[in-house]
Amino acid sequence: MLRALAVDDERPSLEELLYLLSADPRIGSVEGAGDATEALRRINRALASGPGGPDALDVVFLDIQMPGLDGLDLARLLTGFAHPPLVVFVTAHEDFAVQAFDLKAVDYVLKPVRKERLAEAVRRAAEQRGTTPRIPVSEPDPDHIPVELGGVTRFVAVDDITHVEAQGDYARLHTGRGSHLVRIPLSTLEERWRARGFVRIHRRHLVALRHIGELRLDAGTVSVLVGGEELQVSRRHARELRDLLMRRS
C-alpha cells in the first residue's frame, strides 16, 4: 500500500485531496503539507529513512503554483536523489504538462479533482511501485480517447483527429475544433491507430490519411496539407506515404 504526501497551499484544496486519497484502498497512509518548504522537510525525513524505513514515502501529490518554492522547483530537487518518491502533479493549470513530463512525473491531474481521475493517478503510481491495483480498470473504447479539459474528462472521437504531434512522452491531438494534450507517447498511438489509417510522416507527426487534403512537392521536399496546416514529411517516410495515398485513391 502506498504511503503518500499531499502538498497544496490552499487549505480547502488540500483537505479535499487528503479526503479523496484516504478513501482509496491502495493508499495506506497520507499526510498533508501546506507549502513546498514544509513538504521538503517531510521528504528529507523520508529520504533519510530509506525506501523501507518508518518515514518512507512512495508518492507525492504536488500542486504547482505555490508561494516561494513552487511544485516544479521541488520536483527538480527530487530528481537529484537516488530513490525519491514518485510525483503526481495536481494543478489548475494545463500549461505545465510538458515540464512535468520532463521531470518524470507519474501523472498530471487537473483541478477540480475528480475521484475517478485521481484514482487513475493512484493506479499509475501503484504500478510503478510494483503494488497490485485493487480496482479493476475497464477496457478502453477503441473509437474514442479520453482527454482532460478544465478538470473534466471528455472523449474525443478518433475519426475527428487530423494529426498528432509528439511532445516528449506526451502527444498533442489536433482536431478541427482545437487540440488536446494526452500522456501517451506518439509511438504508442502509431501502433494503436495504424489500422485506422494513421501513418507516421515525421519523427514528430502522425497523420490520418483521410484528412490529408494535398501532397506537395517543392524542390525535393515533401509536405502534406492536413486540417489547414502544412506538415513536413521526412525523406524516410515520403515514399511510403505516396504509396499509401495512391492505393487509397
GUSE-9885 format. One record per residue (C-alpha): x, y, z; residue number from 1. Coordinates in nm, 4 decimals. Example, Ala and Ser with C-alpha at 12.3 -4.5 7.8 and 13.67 -1.06 7.14 Angstrom:
<nodes>
node east = 1.2300 north = -0.4500 up = 0.7800 pos = 1 .
node east = 1.3670 north = -0.1060 up = 0.7140 pos = 2 .
</nodes>
This chain:
<nodes>
node east = 0.0000 north = 0.0000 up = 0.0000 pos = 1 .
node east = 0.1232 north = 0.3453 up = -0.0909 pos = 2 .
node east = 0.2483 north = 0.5997 up = 0.1619 pos = 3 .
node east = 0.1524 north = 0.9424 up = 0.0266 pos = 4 .
node east = 0.2122 north = 1.3115 up = 0.0884 pos = 5 .
node east = -0.0291 north = 1.5765 up = -0.0461 pos = 6 .
node east = 0.1040 north = 1.9308 up = -0.0925 pos = 7 .
node east = -0.1138 north = 2.2373 up = -0.1577 pos = 8 .
node east = -0.1028 north = 2.5904 up = -0.0160 pos = 9 .
node east = -0.4822 north = 2.6300 up = -0.0425 pos = 10 .
node east = -0.6322 north = 2.4654 up = 0.2635 pos = 11 .
node east = -0.9693 north = 2.3626 up = 0.1098 pos = 12 .
node east = -0.7927 north = 2.2005 up = -0.1865 pos = 13 .
node east = -0.5514 north = 2.0208 up = 0.0451 pos = 14 .
node east = -0.8316 north = 1.8885 up = 0.2663 pos = 15 .
node east = -1.0271 north = 1.7644 up = -0.0360 pos = 16 .
node east = -0.7192 north = 1.5902 up = -0.1751 pos = 17 .
node east = -0.6453 north = 1.4273 up = 0.1598 pos = 18 .
node east = -1.0062 north = 1.3078 up = 0.1821 pos = 19 .
node east = -1.0044 north = 1.1557 up = -0.1661 pos = 20 .
node east = -0.6686 north = 0.9871 up = -0.1185 pos = 21 .
node east = -0.7576 north = 0.8423 up = 0.2206 pos = 22 .
node east = -1.0671 north = 0.6821 up = 0.0634 pos = 23 .
node east = -0.8592 north = 0.4937 up = -0.1964 pos = 24 .
node east = -0.7829 north = 0.1359 up = -0.0807 pos = 25 .
node east = -0.4355 north = 0.1498 up = -0.2396 pos = 26 .
node east = -0.3296 north = 0.4371 up = -0.0110 pos = 27 .
node east = -0.2028 north = 0.3031 up = 0.3196 pos = 28 .
node east = -0.1287 north = 0.6427 up = 0.4764 pos = 29 .
node east = -0.1451 north = 1.0044 up = 0.3639 pos = 30 .
node east = -0.0102 north = 1.3244 up = 0.5185 pos = 31 .
node east = -0.0573 north = 1.6885 up = 0.4196 pos = 32 .
node east = 0.1767 north = 1.9856 up = 0.3787 pos = 33 .
node east = 0.0734 north = 2.3468 up = 0.3239 pos = 34 .
node east = 0.3711 north = 2.4545 up = 0.1149 pos = 35 .
node east = 0.6757 north = 2.3161 up = -0.0643 pos = 36 .
node east = 0.9154 north = 2.4062 up = 0.2194 pos = 37 .
node east = 0.7142 north = 2.2026 up = 0.4704 pos = 38 .
node east = 0.6901 north = 1.9225 up = 0.2156 pos = 39 .
node east = 1.0663 north = 1.9266 up = 0.1581 pos = 40 .
node east = 1.1306 north = 1.8808 up = 0.5311 pos = 41 .
node east = 0.8979 north = 1.5777 up = 0.5317 pos = 42 .
node east = 1.0574 north = 1.4376 up = 0.2167 pos = 43 .
node east = 1.4066 north = 1.4800 up = 0.3636 pos = 44 .
node east = 1.2970 north = 1.2633 up = 0.6577 pos = 45 .
node east = 1.1701 north = 1.0048 up = 0.4130 pos = 46 .
node east = 1.4933 north = 1.0049 up = 0.2146 pos = 47 .
node east = 1.6994 north = 0.9735 up = 0.5326 pos = 48 .
node east = 1.4781 north = 0.6843 up = 0.6427 pos = 49 .
node east = 1.5338 north = 0.4935 up = 0.3177 pos = 50 .
node east = 1.2786 north = 0.3147 up = 0.0949 pos = 51 .
node east = 1.1863 north = 0.0620 up = 0.3635 pos = 52 .
node east = 1.2185 north = 0.2922 up = 0.6641 pos = 53 .
node east = 0.9430 north = 0.4051 up = 0.9005 pos = 54 .
node east = 0.9292 north = 0.7562 up = 0.7499 pos = 55 .
node east = 0.9433 north = 0.6468 up = 0.3841 pos = 56 .
node east = 0.7155 north = 0.7996 up = 0.1200 pos = 57 .
node east = 0.6096 north = 0.6351 up = -0.2039 pos = 58 .
node east = 0.4360 north = 0.9214 up = -0.3838 pos = 59 .
node east = 0.3877 north = 1.2979 up = -0.3516 pos = 60 .
node east = 0.0713 north = 1.4637 up = -0.4883 pos = 61 .
node east = 0.2015 north = 1.8100 up = -0.5621 pos = 62 .
node east = 0.0427 north = 2.1427 up = -0.6523 pos = 63 .
node east = 0.2484 north = 2.3600 up = -0.8891 pos = 64 .
node east = 0.1792 north = 2.7255 up = -0.8219 pos = 65 .
node east = 0.2634 north = 2.7966 up = -0.4583 pos = 66 .
node east = 0.4358 north = 3.0944 up = -0.2925 pos = 67 .
node east = 0.8111 north = 3.0648 up = -0.2526 pos = 68 .
node east = 0.9364 north = 2.7268 up = -0.3709 pos = 69 .
node east = 0.6830 north = 2.6018 up = -0.6271 pos = 70 .
node east = 0.5934 north = 2.2449 up = -0.7182 pos = 71 .
node east = 0.8199 north = 2.2284 up = -1.0236 pos = 72 .
node east = 1.1152 north = 2.3520 up = -0.8169 pos = 73 .
node east = 1.0511 north = 2.0845 up = -0.5572 pos = 74 .
node east = 1.0244 north = 1.8121 up = -0.8232 pos = 75 .
node east = 1.3553 north = 1.9270 up = -0.9738 pos = 76 .
node east = 1.5221 north = 1.8912 up = -0.6349 pos = 77 .
node east = 1.3903 north = 1.5369 up = -0.6038 pos = 78 .
node east = 1.5492 north = 1.4300 up = -0.9331 pos = 79 .
node east = 1.8898 north = 1.4675 up = -0.7671 pos = 80 .
node east = 1.8253 north = 1.1848 up = -0.5182 pos = 81 .
node east = 1.8861 north = 0.8156 up = -0.5770 pos = 82 .
node east = 1.5458 north = 0.6932 up = -0.4524 pos = 83 .
node east = 1.2993 north = 0.9844 up = -0.4491 pos = 84 .
node east = 0.9235 north = 0.9362 up = -0.4107 pos = 85 .
node east = 0.7096 north = 0.9395 up = -0.7225 pos = 86 .
node east = 0.5459 north = 1.2696 up = -0.8165 pos = 87 .
node east = 0.1887 north = 1.3315 up = -0.9314 pos = 88 .
node east = 0.1135 north = 1.6947 up = -1.0137 pos = 89 .
node east = -0.2308 north = 1.8207 up = -0.9115 pos = 90 .
node east = -0.2890 north = 2.1664 up = -1.0555 pos = 91 .
node east = -0.5431 north = 2.4044 up = -1.2052 pos = 92 .
node east = -0.3062 north = 2.4901 up = -1.4915 pos = 93 .
node east = -0.2678 north = 2.2805 up = -1.8088 pos = 94 .
node east = 0.0347 north = 2.4756 up = -1.9335 pos = 95 .
node east = 0.2986 north = 2.2930 up = -1.7270 pos = 96 .
node east = 0.2286 north = 1.9389 up = -1.8522 pos = 97 .
node east = 0.5356 north = 1.9144 up = -2.0762 pos = 98 .
node east = 0.7635 north = 2.0368 up = -1.7966 pos = 99 .
node east = 0.6022 north = 1.7807 up = -1.5673 pos = 100 .
node east = 0.6900 north = 1.5043 up = -1.8131 pos = 101 .
node east = 1.0499 north = 1.6272 up = -1.8298 pos = 102 .
node east = 1.0640 north = 1.5831 up = -1.4511 pos = 103 .
node east = 0.9398 north = 1.2213 up = -1.4834 pos = 104 .
node east = 0.6024 north = 1.2848 up = -1.3224 pos = 105 .
node east = 0.3764 north = 0.9798 up = -1.2950 pos = 106 .
node east = 0.0654 north = 1.1784 up = -1.3858 pos = 107 .
node east = -0.0770 north = 1.5281 up = -1.4273 pos = 108 .
node east = -0.4211 north = 1.5783 up = -1.2719 pos = 109 .
node east = -0.6189 north = 1.8954 up = -1.3357 pos = 110 .
node east = -0.8323 north = 2.0702 up = -1.0743 pos = 111 .
node east = -1.1106 north = 2.0488 up = -0.9789 pos = 112 .
node east = -1.0031 north = 1.6970 up = -0.8875 pos = 113 .
node east = -1.2481 north = 1.4206 up = -0.9667 pos = 114 .
node east = -1.2431 north = 1.0957 up = -0.7710 pos = 115 .
node east = -1.2187 north = 0.8789 up = -1.0851 pos = 116 .
node east = -0.9320 north = 1.0805 up = -1.2321 pos = 117 .
node east = -0.7351 north = 1.0762 up = -0.9069 pos = 118 .
node east = -0.7908 north = 0.7000 up = -0.8814 pos = 119 .
node east = -0.6233 north = 0.6629 up = -1.2219 pos = 120 .
node east = -0.3207 north = 0.8582 up = -1.0948 pos = 121 .
node east = -0.3033 north = 0.6338 up = -0.7869 pos = 122 .
node east = -0.3217 north = 0.3278 up = -1.0129 pos = 123 .
node east = -0.0255 north = 0.4510 up = -1.2165 pos = 124 .
node east = 0.1760 north = 0.5185 up = -0.9025 pos = 125 .
node east = 0.0888 north = 0.1730 up = -0.7664 pos = 126 .
node east = 0.2050 north = 0.0109 up = -1.0901 pos = 127 .
node east = 0.5377 north = 0.1934 up = -1.0789 pos = 128 .
node east = 0.5881 north = 0.0949 up = -0.7166 pos = 129 .
node east = 0.5142 north = -0.2673 up = -0.8052 pos = 130 .
node east = 0.1973 north = -0.2991 up = -0.5994 pos = 131 .
node east = -0.1097 north = -0.4749 up = -0.7368 pos = 132 .
node east = -0.4023 north = -0.2444 up = -0.8166 pos = 133 .
node east = -0.7176 north = -0.3480 up = -0.6341 pos = 134 .
node east = -0.9597 north = -0.1542 up = -0.8508 pos = 135 .
node east = -1.0356 north = -0.3092 up = -1.1913 pos = 136 .
node east = -0.9758 north = -0.0899 up = -1.4956 pos = 137 .
node east = -1.2230 north = -0.1147 up = -1.7820 pos = 138 .
node east = -1.1063 north = -0.1768 up = -2.1378 pos = 139 .
node east = -1.0518 north = 0.1442 up = -2.3373 pos = 140 .
node east = -1.3020 north = 0.2469 up = -2.6038 pos = 141 .
node east = -1.1200 north = 0.1994 up = -2.9388 pos = 142 .
node east = -1.3303 north = 0.4692 up = -3.1110 pos = 143 .
node east = -1.2625 north = 0.7451 up = -2.8571 pos = 144 .
node east = -0.9740 north = 0.8726 up = -2.6480 pos = 145 .
node east = -1.0231 north = 1.0459 up = -2.3095 pos = 146 .
node east = -0.8736 north = 1.3938 up = -2.2691 pos = 147 .
node east = -0.8638 north = 1.6296 up = -1.9712 pos = 148 .
node east = -1.0097 north = 1.9755 up = -2.0228 pos = 149 .
node east = -1.0583 north = 2.2085 up = -1.7287 pos = 150 .
node east = -1.0853 north = 1.9199 up = -1.4835 pos = 151 .
node east = -1.3457 north = 1.7424 up = -1.6974 pos = 152 .
node east = -1.2760 north = 1.4259 up = -1.8960 pos = 153 .
node east = -1.4088 north = 1.4405 up = -2.2499 pos = 154 .
node east = -1.3987 north = 1.1680 up = -2.5117 pos = 155 .
node east = -1.2614 north = 1.2713 up = -2.8492 pos = 156 .
node east = -1.3588 north = 1.0577 up = -3.1478 pos = 157 .
node east = -1.0510 north = 0.9103 up = -3.3133 pos = 158 .
node east = -1.2059 north = 0.9794 up = -3.6552 pos = 159 .
node east = -1.2082 north = 1.3537 up = -3.5736 pos = 160 .
node east = -0.8314 north = 1.3645 up = -3.5136 pos = 161 .
node east = -0.6457 north = 1.5093 up = -3.8122 pos = 162 .
node east = -0.2909 north = 1.4643 up = -3.6845 pos = 163 .
node east = -0.0871 north = 1.4049 up = -3.3703 pos = 164 .
node east = 0.2226 north = 1.5936 up = -3.2607 pos = 165 .
node east = 0.4869 north = 1.4415 up = -3.0310 pos = 166 .
node east = 0.5808 north = 1.6351 up = -2.7176 pos = 167 .
node east = 0.8126 north = 1.4023 up = -2.5290 pos = 168 .
node east = 0.6106 north = 1.1218 up = -2.3725 pos = 169 .
node east = 0.3022 north = 1.3357 up = -2.4317 pos = 170 .
node east = 0.1132 north = 1.3760 up = -2.7571 pos = 171 .
node east = -0.0981 north = 1.6678 up = -2.8768 pos = 172 .
node east = -0.4108 north = 1.5589 up = -3.0627 pos = 173 .
node east = -0.5288 north = 1.8034 up = -3.3285 pos = 174 .
node east = -0.8904 north = 1.8175 up = -3.4425 pos = 175 .
node east = -1.0915 north = 2.0678 up = -3.6416 pos = 176 .
node east = -1.2054 north = 2.2283 up = -3.3141 pos = 177 .
node east = -0.8749 north = 2.2537 up = -3.1275 pos = 178 .
node east = -0.6050 north = 2.0410 up = -2.9681 pos = 179 .
node east = -0.5668 north = 1.8268 up = -2.6563 pos = 180 .
node east = -0.2587 north = 1.7082 up = -2.4675 pos = 181 .
node east = -0.2555 north = 1.3440 up = -2.3564 pos = 182 .
node east = 0.0084 north = 1.1488 up = -2.1673 pos = 183 .
node east = 0.0665 north = 0.8847 up = -2.4346 pos = 184 .
node east = 0.3841 north = 0.8550 up = -2.6457 pos = 185 .
node east = 0.3451 north = 0.9054 up = -3.0203 pos = 186 .
node east = 0.4882 north = 0.5571 up = -3.0843 pos = 187 .
node east = 0.2040 north = 0.4033 up = -2.8793 pos = 188 .
node east = -0.0613 north = 0.5890 up = -3.0768 pos = 189 .
node east = 0.1102 north = 0.4950 up = -3.4039 pos = 190 .
node east = 0.0824 north = 0.1263 up = -3.3183 pos = 191 .
node east = -0.2698 north = 0.1570 up = -3.1779 pos = 192 .
node east = -0.4128 north = 0.3531 up = -3.4713 pos = 193 .
node east = -0.2222 north = 0.2069 up = -3.7665 pos = 194 .
node east = -0.5247 north = 0.0003 up = -3.8702 pos = 195 .
node east = -0.7412 north = 0.3144 up = -3.8544 pos = 196 .
node east = -0.5393 north = 0.4874 up = -4.1269 pos = 197 .
node east = -0.2852 north = 0.6825 up = -3.9236 pos = 198 .
node east = 0.0673 north = 0.6916 up = -4.0625 pos = 199 .
node east = 0.3955 north = 0.8390 up = -3.9386 pos = 200 .
node east = 0.5286 north = 1.1115 up = -4.1694 pos = 201 .
node east = 0.7976 north = 1.2509 up = -3.9405 pos = 202 .
node east = 0.9511 north = 1.1697 up = -3.6050 pos = 203 .
node east = 0.7196 north = 1.4341 up = -3.4577 pos = 204 .
node east = 0.3999 north = 1.3796 up = -3.6566 pos = 205 .
node east = 0.1388 north = 1.1125 up = -3.7096 pos = 206 .
node east = -0.1383 north = 1.1946 up = -3.9591 pos = 207 .
node east = -0.4762 north = 1.0481 up = -4.0524 pos = 208 .
node east = -0.4726 north = 0.9637 up = -4.4225 pos = 209 .
node east = -0.8430 north = 1.0536 up = -4.4542 pos = 210 .
node east = -0.7665 north = 1.4132 up = -4.3505 pos = 211 .
node east = -0.4801 north = 1.4763 up = -4.5947 pos = 212 .
node east = -0.6010 north = 1.7394 up = -4.8411 pos = 213 .
node east = -0.2877 north = 1.7824 up = -5.0510 pos = 214 .
node east = 0.0515 north = 1.6248 up = -5.1090 pos = 215 .
node east = 0.3028 north = 1.8910 up = -5.2080 pos = 216 .
node east = 0.6427 north = 1.8504 up = -5.3790 pos = 217 .
node east = 0.8740 north = 2.1514 up = -5.3823 pos = 218 .
node east = 1.2458 north = 2.1448 up = -5.4685 pos = 219 .
node east = 1.2880 north = 1.7917 up = -5.3405 pos = 220 .
node east = 1.0918 north = 1.8424 up = -5.0180 pos = 221 .
node east = 0.7574 north = 1.6785 up = -4.9456 pos = 222 .
node east = 0.4785 north = 1.8167 up = -4.7302 pos = 223 .
node east = 0.1087 north = 1.7493 up = -4.6722 pos = 224 .
node east = -0.1837 north = 1.9775 up = -4.6009 pos = 225 .
node east = -0.3783 north = 1.8424 up = -4.3041 pos = 226 .
node east = -0.6641 north = 2.0312 up = -4.1451 pos = 227 .
node east = -0.5407 north = 2.3553 up = -4.3000 pos = 228 .
node east = -0.1877 north = 2.3052 up = -4.1630 pos = 229 .
node east = 0.1158 north = 2.2214 up = -4.3752 pos = 230 .
node east = 0.3336 north = 1.9468 up = -4.2248 pos = 231 .
node east = 0.6785 north = 1.8427 up = -4.3394 pos = 232 .
node east = 0.7265 north = 1.4805 up = -4.4493 pos = 233 .
node east = 1.0682 north = 1.3349 up = -4.3711 pos = 234 .
node east = 1.2637 north = 1.1735 up = -4.6529 pos = 235 .
node east = 1.2486 north = 0.8276 up = -4.4956 pos = 236 .
node east = 0.8660 north = 0.8376 up = -4.4828 pos = 237 .
node east = 0.7937 north = 1.0112 up = -4.8158 pos = 238 .
node east = 0.7817 north = 0.7030 up = -5.0414 pos = 239 .
node east = 0.5611 north = 0.5023 up = -4.8027 pos = 240 .
node east = 0.3213 north = 0.7948 up = -4.7731 pos = 241 .
node east = 0.2961 north = 0.8403 up = -5.1516 pos = 242 .
node east = 0.2288 north = 0.4673 up = -5.1953 pos = 243 .
node east = -0.0436 north = 0.4685 up = -4.9310 pos = 244 .
node east = -0.2139 north = 0.7726 up = -5.0831 pos = 245 .
node east = -0.2015 north = 0.6161 up = -5.4303 pos = 246 .
node east = -0.3606 north = 0.2959 up = -5.3039 pos = 247 .
node east = -0.6347 north = 0.4890 up = -5.1269 pos = 248 .
node east = -0.7137 north = 0.6846 up = -5.4429 pos = 249 .
</nodes>
